[in-house]
Amino acid sequence: MDEIIKKRLEYLKEKQKQEQNERLMIEAKTRLICNIDNFEQHYRFANNKEIDEINSFINVLPAVSPTRLDFEKLAVEQQFEDIYILRQYAEQNIWICCICGSSELINTFTYGKLDDFVNGFLDWTNVSPYLLILFSNMQDFIFIDDIGHIIKSSIP
């Protein structure tokens, strides 16, 4: 009898944990929707398959910490002084990855056009000061940190 009660309690704890994670994820998505102008017109969230692909890509990047790329190990293709120079990639489809904030925010990936991101850049930096912009080819990316480094690179 005690074993059945133990298993039931474990099940209920796990279910409560999953429900709490779902609530926190909804809160993170709501925060993005509320803080980014016209979010629903320009962006969508990643589905489970896309989340796995993006996480696989992120795990390949050389990092000093979860929020900072190791620039010495990164092949820098271009360095930009201003976010508006990225308009040369305006029509590119991208994934916007917040790599600073709650784990729910970090695991919420947003898909849209690079031009829409550039237009709303200040809103995005208010959500997360460290951003990884992953091109839809899952090779090229742009890293933006809190002190204005904007670096384009790729993973072969």
mmCIF file of the C-alpha atoms, coordinates in Angstrom:
data_MODEL
# 
_entry.id   MODEL 
# 
loop_
_atom_site.group_PDB 
_atom_site.id 
_atom_site.type_symbol 
_atom_site.label_atom_id 
_atom_site.label_alt_id 
_atom_site.label_comp_id 
_atom_site.label_asym_id 
_atom_site.label_entity_id 
_atom_site.label_seq_id 
_atom_site.pdbx_PDB_ins_code 
_atom_site.Cartn_x 
_atom_site.Cartn_y 
_atom_site.Cartn_z 
_atom_site.occupancy 
_atom_site.B_iso_or_equiv 
_atom_site.pdbx_formal_charge 
_atom_site.auth_seq_id 
_atom_site.auth_comp_id 
_atom_site.auth_asym_id 
_atom_site.auth_atom_id 
_atom_site.pdbx_PDB_model_num 
ATOM 1   C CA . MET A 1 1   ? 0.000  0.000  0.000   1.00 0.00 ? 1   MET A CA 1 
ATOM 2   C CA . ASP A 1 2   ? 2.794  2.434  0.894   1.00 0.00 ? 2   ASP A CA 1 
ATOM 3   C CA . GLU A 1 3   ? 4.487  1.739  -2.446  1.00 0.00 ? 3   GLU A CA 1 
ATOM 4   C CA . ILE A 1 4   ? 1.306  2.662  -4.325  1.00 0.00 ? 4   ILE A CA 1 
ATOM 5   C CA . ILE A 1 5   ? 1.008  5.907  -2.360  1.00 0.00 ? 5   ILE A CA 1 
ATOM 6   C CA . LYS A 1 6   ? 4.682  6.715  -3.048  1.00 0.00 ? 6   LYS A CA 1 
ATOM 7   C CA . LYS A 1 7   ? 4.257  6.181  -6.775  1.00 0.00 ? 7   LYS A CA 1 
ATOM 8   C CA . ARG A 1 8   ? 1.084  8.264  -6.786  1.00 0.00 ? 8   ARG A CA 1 
ATOM 9   C CA . LEU A 1 9   ? 2.871  11.114 -4.969  1.00 0.00 ? 9   LEU A CA 1 
ATOM 10  C CA . GLU A 1 10  ? 5.796  10.944 -7.421  1.00 0.00 ? 10  GLU A CA 1 
ATOM 11  C CA . TYR A 1 11  ? 3.349  11.056 -10.323 1.00 0.00 ? 11  TYR A CA 1 
ATOM 12  C CA . LEU A 1 12  ? 1.512  14.049 -8.842  1.00 0.00 ? 12  LEU A CA 1 
ATOM 13  C CA . LYS A 1 13  ? 4.777  15.911 -8.173  1.00 0.00 ? 13  LYS A CA 1 
ATOM 14  C CA . GLU A 1 14  ? 5.941  15.318 -11.742 1.00 0.00 ? 14  GLU A CA 1 
ATOM 15  C CA . LYS A 1 15  ? 2.581  16.416 -13.123 1.00 0.00 ? 15  LYS A CA 1 
ATOM 16  C CA . GLN A 1 16  ? 2.671  19.565 -10.980 1.00 0.00 ? 16  GLN A CA 1 
ATOM 17  C CA . LYS A 1 17  ? 6.221  20.299 -12.177 1.00 0.00 ? 17  LYS A CA 1 
ATOM 18  C CA . GLN A 1 18  ? 5.168  19.917 -15.833 1.00 0.00 ? 18  GLN A CA 1 
ATOM 19  C CA . GLU A 1 19  ? 2.158  22.195 -15.314 1.00 0.00 ? 19  GLU A CA 1 
ATOM 20  C CA . GLN A 1 20  ? 4.367  24.806 -13.656 1.00 0.00 ? 20  GLN A CA 1 
ATOM 21  C CA . ASN A 1 21  ? 6.856  24.620 -16.558 1.00 0.00 ? 21  ASN A CA 1 
ATOM 22  C CA . GLU A 1 22  ? 4.003  25.059 -19.046 1.00 0.00 ? 22  GLU A CA 1 
ATOM 23  C CA . ARG A 1 23  ? 2.732  28.118 -17.120 1.00 0.00 ? 23  ARG A CA 1 
ATOM 24  C CA . LEU A 1 24  ? 6.218  29.632 -17.045 1.00 0.00 ? 24  LEU A CA 1 
ATOM 25  C CA . MET A 1 25  ? 6.630  29.001 -20.793 1.00 0.00 ? 25  MET A CA 1 
ATOM 26  C CA . ILE A 1 26  ? 3.286  30.680 -21.478 1.00 0.00 ? 26  ILE A CA 1 
ATOM 27  C CA . GLU A 1 27  ? 4.401  33.635 -19.329 1.00 0.00 ? 27  GLU A CA 1 
ATOM 28  C CA . ALA A 1 28  ? 7.669  33.921 -21.293 1.00 0.00 ? 28  ALA A CA 1 
ATOM 29  C CA . LYS A 1 29  ? 5.785  33.856 -24.607 1.00 0.00 ? 29  LYS A CA 1 
ATOM 30  C CA . THR A 1 30  ? 3.250  36.386 -23.308 1.00 0.00 ? 30  THR A CA 1 
ATOM 31  C CA . ARG A 1 31  ? 6.119  38.649 -22.246 1.00 0.00 ? 31  ARG A CA 1 
ATOM 32  C CA . LEU A 1 32  ? 7.540  38.525 -25.765 1.00 0.00 ? 32  LEU A CA 1 
ATOM 33  C CA . ILE A 1 33  ? 4.163  39.190 -27.350 1.00 0.00 ? 33  ILE A CA 1 
ATOM 34  C CA . CYS A 1 34  ? 3.559  42.151 -25.025 1.00 0.00 ? 34  CYS A CA 1 
ATOM 35  C CA . ASN A 1 35  ? 7.039  43.669 -25.325 1.00 0.00 ? 35  ASN A CA 1 
ATOM 36  C CA . ILE A 1 36  ? 7.572  43.352 -29.076 1.00 0.00 ? 36  ILE A CA 1 
ATOM 37  C CA . ASP A 1 37  ? 5.456  45.660 -31.227 1.00 0.00 ? 37  ASP A CA 1 
ATOM 38  C CA . ASN A 1 38  ? 3.178  43.802 -33.662 1.00 0.00 ? 38  ASN A CA 1 
ATOM 39  C CA . PHE A 1 39  ? 4.676  40.482 -32.571 1.00 0.00 ? 39  PHE A CA 1 
ATOM 40  C CA . GLU A 1 40  ? 1.861  38.332 -33.915 1.00 0.00 ? 40  GLU A CA 1 
ATOM 41  C CA . GLN A 1 41  ? 2.023  40.023 -37.351 1.00 0.00 ? 41  GLN A CA 1 
ATOM 42  C CA . HIS A 1 42  ? 5.741  39.391 -37.819 1.00 0.00 ? 42  HIS A CA 1 
ATOM 43  C CA . TYR A 1 43  ? 6.763  36.360 -35.773 1.00 0.00 ? 43  TYR A CA 1 
ATOM 44  C CA . ARG A 1 44  ? 5.842  32.884 -34.655 1.00 0.00 ? 44  ARG A CA 1 
ATOM 45  C CA . PHE A 1 45  ? 7.223  30.496 -32.038 1.00 0.00 ? 45  PHE A CA 1 
ATOM 46  C CA . ALA A 1 46  ? 9.183  27.332 -32.790 1.00 0.00 ? 46  ALA A CA 1 
ATOM 47  C CA . ASN A 1 47  ? 7.507  23.950 -32.648 1.00 0.00 ? 47  ASN A CA 1 
ATOM 48  C CA . ASN A 1 48  ? 9.106  20.962 -30.861 1.00 0.00 ? 48  ASN A CA 1 
ATOM 49  C CA . LYS A 1 49  ? 11.030 19.725 -33.910 1.00 0.00 ? 49  LYS A CA 1 
ATOM 50  C CA . GLU A 1 50  ? 12.412 23.207 -34.587 1.00 0.00 ? 50  GLU A CA 1 
ATOM 51  C CA . ILE A 1 51  ? 13.354 23.615 -30.913 1.00 0.00 ? 51  ILE A CA 1 
ATOM 52  C CA . ASP A 1 52  ? 15.425 20.423 -31.106 1.00 0.00 ? 52  ASP A CA 1 
ATOM 53  C CA . GLU A 1 53  ? 17.200 21.633 -34.272 1.00 0.00 ? 53  GLU A CA 1 
ATOM 54  C CA . ILE A 1 54  ? 17.975 25.041 -32.758 1.00 0.00 ? 54  ILE A CA 1 
ATOM 55  C CA . ASN A 1 55  ? 19.237 23.550 -29.495 1.00 0.00 ? 55  ASN A CA 1 
ATOM 56  C CA . SER A 1 56  ? 21.472 21.173 -31.461 1.00 0.00 ? 56  SER A CA 1 
ATOM 57  C CA . PHE A 1 57  ? 22.954 24.157 -33.291 1.00 0.00 ? 57  PHE A CA 1 
ATOM 58  C CA . ILE A 1 58  ? 23.452 26.179 -30.094 1.00 0.00 ? 58  ILE A CA 1 
ATOM 59  C CA . ASN A 1 59  ? 25.196 23.255 -28.397 1.00 0.00 ? 59  ASN A CA 1 
ATOM 60  C CA . VAL A 1 60  ? 27.841 23.230 -31.168 1.00 0.00 ? 60  VAL A CA 1 
ATOM 61  C CA . LEU A 1 61  ? 28.832 26.871 -30.597 1.00 0.00 ? 61  LEU A CA 1 
ATOM 62  C CA . PRO A 1 62  ? 32.008 27.517 -28.588 1.00 0.00 ? 62  PRO A CA 1 
ATOM 63  C CA . ALA A 1 63  ? 30.970 29.224 -25.363 1.00 0.00 ? 63  ALA A CA 1 
ATOM 64  C CA . VAL A 1 64  ? 32.713 30.704 -22.360 1.00 0.00 ? 64  VAL A CA 1 
ATOM 65  C CA . SER A 1 65  ? 29.399 30.712 -20.507 1.00 0.00 ? 65  SER A CA 1 
ATOM 66  C CA . PRO A 1 66  ? 25.764 30.070 -21.500 1.00 0.00 ? 66  PRO A CA 1 
ATOM 67  C CA . THR A 1 67  ? 25.370 33.739 -22.495 1.00 0.00 ? 67  THR A CA 1 
ATOM 68  C CA . ARG A 1 68  ? 28.756 34.488 -24.001 1.00 0.00 ? 68  ARG A CA 1 
ATOM 69  C CA . LEU A 1 69  ? 30.353 33.032 -27.081 1.00 0.00 ? 69  LEU A CA 1 
ATOM 70  C CA . ASP A 1 70  ? 34.071 32.386 -27.008 1.00 0.00 ? 70  ASP A CA 1 
ATOM 71  C CA . PHE A 1 71  ? 35.120 34.922 -29.657 1.00 0.00 ? 71  PHE A CA 1 
ATOM 72  C CA . GLU A 1 72  ? 38.665 33.534 -29.808 1.00 0.00 ? 72  GLU A CA 1 
ATOM 73  C CA . LYS A 1 73  ? 37.294 30.198 -31.054 1.00 0.00 ? 73  LYS A CA 1 
ATOM 74  C CA . LEU A 1 74  ? 34.730 31.760 -33.346 1.00 0.00 ? 74  LEU A CA 1 
ATOM 75  C CA . ALA A 1 75  ? 35.494 32.372 -37.007 1.00 0.00 ? 75  ALA A CA 1 
ATOM 76  C CA . VAL A 1 76  ? 34.327 35.973 -37.348 1.00 0.00 ? 76  VAL A CA 1 
ATOM 77  C CA . GLU A 1 77  ? 33.210 36.550 -40.938 1.00 0.00 ? 77  GLU A CA 1 
ATOM 78  C CA . GLN A 1 78  ? 31.960 40.091 -40.390 1.00 0.00 ? 78  GLN A CA 1 
ATOM 79  C CA . GLN A 1 79  ? 31.748 42.535 -37.545 1.00 0.00 ? 79  GLN A CA 1 
ATOM 80  C CA . PHE A 1 80  ? 29.106 45.253 -37.673 1.00 0.00 ? 80  PHE A CA 1 
ATOM 81  C CA . GLU A 1 81  ? 29.245 48.643 -36.006 1.00 0.00 ? 81  GLU A CA 1 
ATOM 82  C CA . ASP A 1 82  ? 25.525 49.311 -36.314 1.00 0.00 ? 82  ASP A CA 1 
ATOM 83  C CA . ILE A 1 83  ? 22.447 47.081 -36.264 1.00 0.00 ? 83  ILE A CA 1 
ATOM 84  C CA . TYR A 1 84  ? 21.044 48.818 -39.348 1.00 0.00 ? 84  TYR A CA 1 
ATOM 85  C CA . ILE A 1 85  ? 23.867 47.448 -41.513 1.00 0.00 ? 85  ILE A CA 1 
ATOM 86  C CA . LEU A 1 86  ? 22.166 44.064 -41.098 1.00 0.00 ? 86  LEU A CA 1 
ATOM 87  C CA . ARG A 1 87  ? 19.489 45.264 -43.507 1.00 0.00 ? 87  ARG A CA 1 
ATOM 88  C CA . GLN A 1 88  ? 21.608 43.761 -46.254 1.00 0.00 ? 88  GLN A CA 1 
ATOM 89  C CA . TYR A 1 89  ? 20.025 40.490 -45.065 1.00 0.00 ? 89  TYR A CA 1 
ATOM 90  C CA . ALA A 1 90  ? 16.554 42.049 -44.715 1.00 0.00 ? 90  ALA A CA 1 
ATOM 91  C CA . GLU A 1 91  ? 14.582 39.299 -46.450 1.00 0.00 ? 91  GLU A CA 1 
ATOM 92  C CA . GLN A 1 92  ? 16.364 36.445 -44.690 1.00 0.00 ? 92  GLN A CA 1 
ATOM 93  C CA . ASN A 1 93  ? 14.266 34.221 -42.436 1.00 0.00 ? 93  ASN A CA 1 
ATOM 94  C CA . ILE A 1 94  ? 15.788 33.972 -38.988 1.00 0.00 ? 94  ILE A CA 1 
ATOM 95  C CA . TRP A 1 95  ? 15.362 32.454 -35.564 1.00 0.00 ? 95  TRP A CA 1 
ATOM 96  C CA . ILE A 1 96  ? 15.734 34.889 -32.678 1.00 0.00 ? 96  ILE A CA 1 
ATOM 97  C CA . CYS A 1 97  ? 17.228 33.207 -29.638 1.00 0.00 ? 97  CYS A CA 1 
ATOM 98  C CA . CYS A 1 98  ? 17.345 35.049 -26.322 1.00 0.00 ? 98  CYS A CA 1 
ATOM 99  C CA . ILE A 1 99  ? 20.386 33.742 -24.493 1.00 0.00 ? 99  ILE A CA 1 
ATOM 100 C CA . CYS A 1 100 ? 19.928 35.728 -21.329 1.00 0.00 ? 100 CYS A CA 1 
ATOM 101 C CA . GLY A 1 101 ? 17.015 35.582 -18.899 1.00 0.00 ? 101 GLY A CA 1 
ATOM 102 C CA . SER A 1 102 ? 14.854 32.843 -17.463 1.00 0.00 ? 102 SER A CA 1 
ATOM 103 C CA . SER A 1 103 ? 15.279 29.294 -18.764 1.00 0.00 ? 103 SER A CA 1 
ATOM 104 C CA . GLU A 1 104 ? 11.795 29.572 -20.281 1.00 0.00 ? 104 GLU A CA 1 
ATOM 105 C CA . LEU A 1 105 ? 12.773 32.706 -22.207 1.00 0.00 ? 105 LEU A CA 1 
ATOM 106 C CA . ILE A 1 106 ? 16.013 31.079 -23.339 1.00 0.00 ? 106 ILE A CA 1 
ATOM 107 C CA . ASN A 1 107 ? 14.059 28.073 -24.620 1.00 0.00 ? 107 ASN A CA 1 
ATOM 108 C CA . THR A 1 108 ? 11.543 30.214 -26.511 1.00 0.00 ? 108 THR A CA 1 
ATOM 109 C CA . PHE A 1 109 ? 12.652 30.671 -30.101 1.00 0.00 ? 109 PHE A CA 1 
ATOM 110 C CA . THR A 1 110 ? 10.994 33.163 -32.437 1.00 0.00 ? 110 THR A CA 1 
ATOM 111 C CA . TYR A 1 111 ? 10.890 32.977 -36.230 1.00 0.00 ? 111 TYR A CA 1 
ATOM 112 C CA . GLY A 1 112 ? 10.589 35.965 -38.552 1.00 0.00 ? 112 GLY A CA 1 
ATOM 113 C CA . LYS A 1 113 ? 12.327 38.210 -41.097 1.00 0.00 ? 113 LYS A CA 1 
ATOM 114 C CA . LEU A 1 114 ? 15.602 39.894 -40.225 1.00 0.00 ? 114 LEU A CA 1 
ATOM 115 C CA . ASP A 1 115 ? 14.228 43.273 -41.312 1.00 0.00 ? 115 ASP A CA 1 
ATOM 116 C CA . ASP A 1 116 ? 11.400 43.029 -38.760 1.00 0.00 ? 116 ASP A CA 1 
ATOM 117 C CA . PHE A 1 117 ? 13.979 42.201 -36.087 1.00 0.00 ? 117 PHE A CA 1 
ATOM 118 C CA . VAL A 1 118 ? 16.119 45.220 -37.038 1.00 0.00 ? 118 VAL A CA 1 
ATOM 119 C CA . ASN A 1 119 ? 13.032 47.470 -36.956 1.00 0.00 ? 119 ASN A CA 1 
ATOM 120 C CA . GLY A 1 120 ? 12.201 46.256 -33.435 1.00 0.00 ? 120 GLY A CA 1 
ATOM 121 C CA . PHE A 1 121 ? 15.767 45.879 -32.216 1.00 0.00 ? 121 PHE A CA 1 
ATOM 122 C CA . LEU A 1 122 ? 15.404 48.078 -29.138 1.00 0.00 ? 122 LEU A CA 1 
ATOM 123 C CA . ASP A 1 123 ? 12.358 46.101 -28.021 1.00 0.00 ? 123 ASP A CA 1 
ATOM 124 C CA . TRP A 1 124 ? 14.320 42.857 -28.390 1.00 0.00 ? 124 TRP A CA 1 
ATOM 125 C CA . THR A 1 125 ? 17.277 44.178 -26.369 1.00 0.00 ? 125 THR A CA 1 
ATOM 126 C CA . ASN A 1 126 ? 14.855 45.114 -23.594 1.00 0.00 ? 126 ASN A CA 1 
ATOM 127 C CA . VAL A 1 127 ? 13.736 41.484 -23.494 1.00 0.00 ? 127 VAL A CA 1 
ATOM 128 C CA . SER A 1 128 ? 17.276 40.015 -23.586 1.00 0.00 ? 128 SER A CA 1 
ATOM 129 C CA . PRO A 1 129 ? 20.613 41.852 -23.820 1.00 0.00 ? 129 PRO A CA 1 
ATOM 130 C CA . TYR A 1 130 ? 22.264 38.831 -25.466 1.00 0.00 ? 130 TYR A CA 1 
ATOM 131 C CA . LEU A 1 131 ? 20.724 37.637 -28.715 1.00 0.00 ? 131 LEU A CA 1 
ATOM 132 C CA . LEU A 1 132 ? 21.626 34.945 -31.185 1.00 0.00 ? 132 LEU A CA 1 
ATOM 133 C CA . ILE A 1 133 ? 20.156 35.422 -34.650 1.00 0.00 ? 133 ILE A CA 1 
ATOM 134 C CA . LEU A 1 134 ? 20.203 32.091 -36.443 1.00 0.00 ? 134 LEU A CA 1 
ATOM 135 C CA . PHE A 1 135 ? 19.567 32.082 -40.176 1.00 0.00 ? 135 PHE A CA 1 
ATOM 136 C CA . SER A 1 136 ? 17.100 29.463 -41.410 1.00 0.00 ? 136 SER A CA 1 
ATOM 137 C CA . ASN A 1 137 ? 19.931 27.522 -43.103 1.00 0.00 ? 137 ASN A CA 1 
ATOM 138 C CA . MET A 1 138 ? 21.039 26.508 -39.572 1.00 0.00 ? 138 MET A CA 1 
ATOM 139 C CA . GLN A 1 139 ? 24.650 27.434 -40.380 1.00 0.00 ? 139 GLN A CA 1 
ATOM 140 C CA . ASP A 1 140 ? 24.958 31.224 -40.407 1.00 0.00 ? 140 ASP A CA 1 
ATOM 141 C CA . PHE A 1 141 ? 24.323 33.283 -37.308 1.00 0.00 ? 141 PHE A CA 1 
ATOM 142 C CA . ILE A 1 142 ? 24.744 36.704 -35.772 1.00 0.00 ? 142 ILE A CA 1 
ATOM 143 C CA . PHE A 1 143 ? 25.599 37.192 -32.125 1.00 0.00 ? 143 PHE A CA 1 
ATOM 144 C CA . ILE A 1 144 ? 24.709 40.454 -30.399 1.00 0.00 ? 144 ILE A CA 1 
ATOM 145 C CA . ASP A 1 145 ? 25.836 41.169 -26.860 1.00 0.00 ? 145 ASP A CA 1 
ATOM 146 C CA . ASP A 1 146 ? 25.018 43.835 -24.290 1.00 0.00 ? 146 ASP A CA 1 
ATOM 147 C CA . ILE A 1 147 ? 27.967 46.063 -25.174 1.00 0.00 ? 147 ILE A CA 1 
ATOM 148 C CA . GLY A 1 148 ? 27.203 46.369 -28.856 1.00 0.00 ? 148 GLY A CA 1 
ATOM 149 C CA . HIS A 1 149 ? 29.282 43.621 -30.440 1.00 0.00 ? 149 HIS A CA 1 
ATOM 150 C CA . ILE A 1 150 ? 27.503 42.407 -33.558 1.00 0.00 ? 150 ILE A CA 1 
ATOM 151 C CA . ILE A 1 151 ? 29.310 39.501 -35.139 1.00 0.00 ? 151 ILE A CA 1 
ATOM 152 C CA . LYS A 1 152 ? 28.334 37.314 -38.090 1.00 0.00 ? 152 LYS A CA 1 
ATOM 153 C CA . SER A 1 153 ? 29.775 33.849 -38.299 1.00 0.00 ? 153 SER A CA 1 
ATOM 154 C CA . SER A 1 154 ? 28.869 30.341 -39.383 1.00 0.00 ? 154 SER A CA 1 
ATOM 155 C CA . ILE A 1 155 ? 29.271 26.716 -38.453 1.00 0.00 ? 155 ILE A CA 1 
ATOM 156 C CA . PRO A 1 156 ? 30.365 24.512 -41.376 1.00 0.00 ? 156 PRO A CA 1 
# 
